[in-house]
Amino acid sequence: MVKSKKLSCEWDIPLRQLQTISMEKTGIVLYLRGNRQGPFIPMVDESSRQFLFKKIGLAVNSFNSTASTV
């Protein structure tokens, strides 16, 4: 069981600012438009890293497909 009294967000990036994502050996790097490096998400476990990488990719693709039709 996990209990938490306080949750906080260290960064918040709109999908329109995200240019690409990269899976590294120790985590996931988010690159922002303008060739700026965004946050690094440290994840040692490979299966968790692959899972999150795929989920972020799905969200970005979904956003891009709806944004391009507007």
Backbone as CSV, one residue per row, in Angstrom:
resi,resn,N_x,N_y,N_z,CA_x,CA_y,CA_z,C_x,C_y,C_z
1,MET,0.840,-1.169,0.000,0.000,0.000,0.000,0.887,1.235,0.000
2,VAL,0.434,2.238,-0.726,1.165,3.507,-0.802,0.266,4.611,-0.265
3,LYS,0.816,5.441,0.598,0.090,6.590,1.121,0.877,7.851,0.783
4,SER,0.150,8.872,0.421,0.792,10.146,0.122,-0.098,11.280,0.600
5,LYS,0.499,12.205,1.296,-0.266,13.360,1.770,-0.129,14.533,0.817
6,LYS,0.950,14.555,0.048,1.183,15.690,-0.836,1.803,15.207,-2.143
7,LEU,1.171,15.570,-3.236,1.716,15.297,-4.554,2.029,16.622,-5.220
8,SER,3.108,16.660,-5.960,3.440,17.901,-6.659,3.945,17.569,-8.062
9,CYS,3.809,18.527,-8.930,4.263,18.401,-10.312,5.536,19.233,-10.456
10,GLU,6.635,18.591,-10.855,7.894,19.319,-10.993,7.998,20.033,-12.322
11,TRP,7.295,19.553,-13.334,7.280,20.204,-14.632,5.980,19.884,-15.343
12,ASP,5.587,20.808,-16.196,4.351,20.678,-16.968,4.648,21.198,-18.368
13,ILE,4.608,20.282,-19.346,4.958,20.650,-20.714,3.758,20.401,-21.618
14,PRO,3.242,21.439,-22.265,2.165,21.223,-23.244,2.681,20.370,-24.400
15,LEU,1.846,19.475,-24.909,2.261,18.597,-26.000,2.686,19.377,-27.242
16,ARG,2.142,20.563,-27.440,2.520,21.352,-28.618,3.980,21.812,-28.542
17,GLN,4.585,21.807,-27.345,5.988,22.194,-27.201,6.943,21.018,-27.355
18,LEU,6.412,19.804,-27.341,7.244,18.610,-27.418,7.605,18.308,-28.863
19,GLN,8.896,18.178,-29.131,9.342,17.889,-30.492,9.591,16.400,-30.671
20,THR,10.327,15.790,-29.751,10.624,14.367,-29.859,10.939,13.796,-28.485
21,ILE,10.899,12.476,-28.406,11.265,11.785,-27.175,12.343,10.769,-27.520
22,SER,13.195,10.500,-26.573,14.291,9.574,-26.801,14.417,8.644,-25.604
23,MET,14.483,7.341,-25.891,14.677,6.383,-24.813,16.177,6.139,-24.656
24,GLU,16.671,6.430,-23.487,18.084,6.241,-23.165,18.232,5.022,-22.269
25,LYS,19.457,4.680,-21.956,19.735,3.489,-21.140,19.181,3.606,-19.715
26,THR,19.115,4.836,-19.200,18.687,5.023,-17.810,17.401,5.831,-17.673
27,GLY,16.707,6.105,-18.798,15.466,6.861,-18.698,14.994,7.377,-20.043
28,ILE,14.121,8.369,-19.980,13.519,8.962,-21.173,13.806,10.459,-21.170
29,VAL,14.259,10.970,-22.319,14.535,12.397,-22.471,13.454,13.001,-23.355
30,LEU,12.908,14.124,-22.919,11.947,14.869,-23.728,12.676,16.056,-24.339
31,TYR,12.592,16.193,-25.662,13.199,17.328,-26.356,12.091,18.269,-26.785
32,LEU,12.296,19.546,-26.529,11.299,20.559,-26.834,11.619,21.231,-28.167
33,ARG,10.627,21.888,-28.708,10.830,22.623,-29.971,11.959,23.631,-29.790
34,GLY,12.644,23.929,-30.863,13.788,24.838,-30.786,15.042,24.128,-30.313
35,ASN,15.067,22.800,-30.428,16.220,21.984,-30.009,16.628,22.204,-28.557
36,ARG,15.645,22.439,-27.713,15.908,22.586,-26.283,15.657,21.249,-25.597
37,GLN,16.562,20.868,-24.716,16.358,19.632,-23.977,15.388,19.884,-22.843
38,GLY,14.378,19.050,-22.771,13.389,19.147,-21.707,13.782,18.256,-20.550
39,PRO,12.808,17.827,-19.792,13.090,17.003,-18.617,13.620,15.617,-18.974
40,PHE,14.352,15.055,-18.048,14.810,13.676,-18.123,14.015,12.889,-17.091
41,ILE,13.408,11.791,-17.519,12.641,10.940,-16.612,13.489,9.716,-16.305
42,PRO,14.102,9.654,-15.122,14.950,8.506,-14.813,14.116,7.246,-14.567
43,MET,14.483,6.169,-15.257,13.794,4.885,-15.105,14.803,3.776,-15.372
44,VAL,15.206,3.074,-14.352,16.192,2.020,-14.494,15.572,0.753,-15.087
45,ASP,14.344,0.443,-14.680,13.675,-0.769,-15.137,13.308,-0.651,-16.619
46,GLU,13.841,-1.555,-17.444,13.648,-1.462,-18.892,12.190,-1.627,-19.315
47,SER,11.468,-2.553,-18.712,10.072,-2.758,-19.123,9.207,-1.550,-18.770
48,SER,9.461,-0.928,-17.640,8.727,0.282,-17.266,9.063,1.423,-18.206
49,ARG,10.337,1.526,-18.565,10.794,2.572,-19.474,10.139,2.406,-20.851
50,GLN,10.088,1.184,-21.353,9.453,0.920,-22.649,7.961,1.207,-22.601
51,PHE,7.306,0.837,-21.494,5.875,1.078,-21.331,5.575,2.575,-21.385
52,LEU,6.300,3.357,-20.583,6.047,4.799,-20.536,6.403,5.465,-21.866
53,PHE,7.481,5.024,-22.495,7.881,5.565,-23.794,6.763,5.368,-24.819
54,LYS,6.177,4.184,-24.844,5.073,3.903,-25.770,3.850,4.763,-25.449
55,LYS,3.527,4.916,-24.175,2.366,5.720,-23.779,2.554,7.192,-24.137
56,ILE,3.753,7.723,-23.924,4.020,9.109,-24.304,3.902,9.250,-25.812
57,GLY,4.452,8.282,-26.554,4.365,8.302,-28.013,2.933,8.274,-28.504
58,LEU,2.095,7.449,-27.894,0.678,7.398,-28.269,-0.012,8.731,-28.015
59,ALA,0.279,9.347,-26.873,-0.334,10.641,-26.546,0.098,11.712,-27.535
60,VAL,1.376,11.731,-27.885,1.884,12.733,-28.832,1.274,12.513,-30.219
61,ASN,1.232,11.263,-30.672,0.636,10.972,-31.976,-0.827,11.340,-32.026
62,SER,-1.559,11.047,-30.968,-2.967,11.398,-30.901,-3.147,12.919,-30.943
63,PHE,-2.331,13.626,-30.176,-2.396,15.089,-30.170,-2.081,15.646,-31.549
64,ASN,-1.012,15.127,-32.173,-0.611,15.623,-33.495,-1.684,15.371,-34.545
65,SER,-2.366,14.240,-34.476,-3.388,13.945,-35.473,-4.604,14.862,-35.304
66,THR,-4.956,15.210,-34.076,-6.079,16.117,-33.867,-5.682,17.556,-34.126
67,ALA,-4.435,17.909,-33.822,-3.963,19.285,-34.034,-3.813,19.587,-35.515
68,SER,-3.469,18.583,-36.318,-3.267,18.826,-37.747,-4.593,18.948,-38.497
69,THR,-5.683,18.468,-37.897,-6.983,18.578,-38.552,-7.697,19.883,-38.239
70,VAL,-7.176,20.629,-37.277,-7.809,21.891,-36.866,-7.380,23.012,-37.766
